[in-house]
């Protein structure tokens, strides 16, 4: 099947590589334009654009895929189907109706529709997640389901490890869905809207670790935001201490107090304590807590 692929993120890039290795190799990849990245704010391509270049696939970087120029390029590619994965742009008519469209979404829809399904699943303490292949409609991740497969969320899974598992699964499901579509065997079923939950975009306030909350909740937040966004503790003097790895422990520490024990930092929480194992000082790199303590005093919140 001739395909066009719409994707942006590292997750989308991994799915693209699997699709390119199938009989449905895309003839065109569409991504947003280059954006400033990192501390230096240097302009950089989306990961899916890098993957397209590595694979030798024609690339279109479009500010709005619905504009006439982008639509013209997609029409010229003459796809039998359009695949969408972590694209980040709203798709409107006539693009919605001109070609069959399949979206790869890393959640067990209708749970966690929206922008941050992997992060929100970890933060909520879900034991399972998965990948859903759905038709694309005007609603937010509300299209009919074609395929769905679930996996367990491990107690040590962070965003990076879980995203890697889901992107591998997403690539396999997309190829399977296109195989079925090419053979006329792909069927869809409507989602149960009453069971829908929404994975809101991660906002700045979601990153802050509030010691009034249970330690278990804070540990999940750290895992959900590592390594791409990062959680942090607010310290005195308007500084922050990044927290890259942490776990909840059942020890008694005064709420809001940081103390040094067993080569780690312990944060007293609303219930239990949070053992900070890898931290990141302002302007520095992530380091083990014991290495941090050799060069810094115990911080004060």
Residue, then its C-alpha position, 0 to 999 in steps of 0.5 A: x500500500x502506498x502511504x504518507x506518514x505524518x509524525x513528529x516525536x521520537x516515538x513517531x520516528x521509531x514507528x516510522x522506521x518499522x513502517x519503512x521496513x514493511x511493504x507499506x514504506x511511505x513515499x512522503x513524510x510530513x513533519x512540522x518545521x525545525x524548532x529551537x531545542x535545548x539550552x542553547x535554543x539552536x534550531x533542530x529538526x523533529x526526530x521524525x524528520x531525522x528518521x526520514x533523512x536516514x531512510x531516504x524518504x521524501x520529507x515535507x516540513x509544514x507549519x499547517x498540514x491542512x494548507x493548500x501546499x501541503x495538501x498538494x504534496x500529499x495528493x501528488x504522493x497518491x497514497x492509499x492510506x495516511x498514517x498519523x503518529x504523535x504529529x501534534x497538529x489538528x487535522x481538518x477537512x478535506x484531509x480527514x476525508x480524502x484518504x483513509x487515515x490511521x492514528x497510532x496512539x499510546x494508550x488503551x483508548x478511550x482511556x487517556x485521550x490527548x497529548x500526554x498519555x504515557x506520562x498520565x498513565x504512569x502518574x495515575x499508577x495504572x498497571x497496564x497501558x497499550x497501543x490503539x490503532x484508530x481511524x482519525x476523526x475531528x474529535x480528540x482521539x475519539x475515532x473508531x478502533x481498529x486494533x488494540x494491544x495492552x502491556x504491563x507498566x513495570x514498577x520501574x518503568x519511566x517515560x523513556x522505557x515505557x515509550x520504547x516498548x510502546x513505540x515498538x508495539x505501535x510499529x507492529x500494529x500499524x503494519x498489521x493494520x495496513x496489511x489488513x486494509x490492503x487485503x480488505x480485512x480491516x474492521x472498526x468498532x466505536x469507542x465507549x465515550x462514557x469511559x473516556x479520560x483525558x491526558x492533559x498536556x504536562x504543564x509547568x506546575x505538574x513538574x513540581x514535587x509537593x512534599x504535602x503529597x504522598x511519597x508514592x505519588x511523587x515517585x510516579x511523577x518522577x518516573x513519568x517525567x524522566x528523562x524528557x521533561x524532568x521533575x524538581x523540588x523548589x529550594x530556598x532562594x528560588x532555586x530548584x533541584x532536579x529529581x531524575x530517579x526516586x522511590x517511596x520508602x516507609x521511613x519517618x521524616x518530617x514533612x517538607x524536610x530533606x535529610x541525608x541518610x544511606x548515601x541518599x537524600x530523604x524528603x519527608x512527604x504527606x505520607x512516607x518519604x521520598x528517597x532521591x537517588x539521582x538529582x540534578x543541581x541547577x546548571x549541572x548534569x544528573x548525578x547520584x545523590x551521594x556524589x551530589x552530597x559530597x560537593x553540596x550541603x543538604x538543601x533546605x526547602 
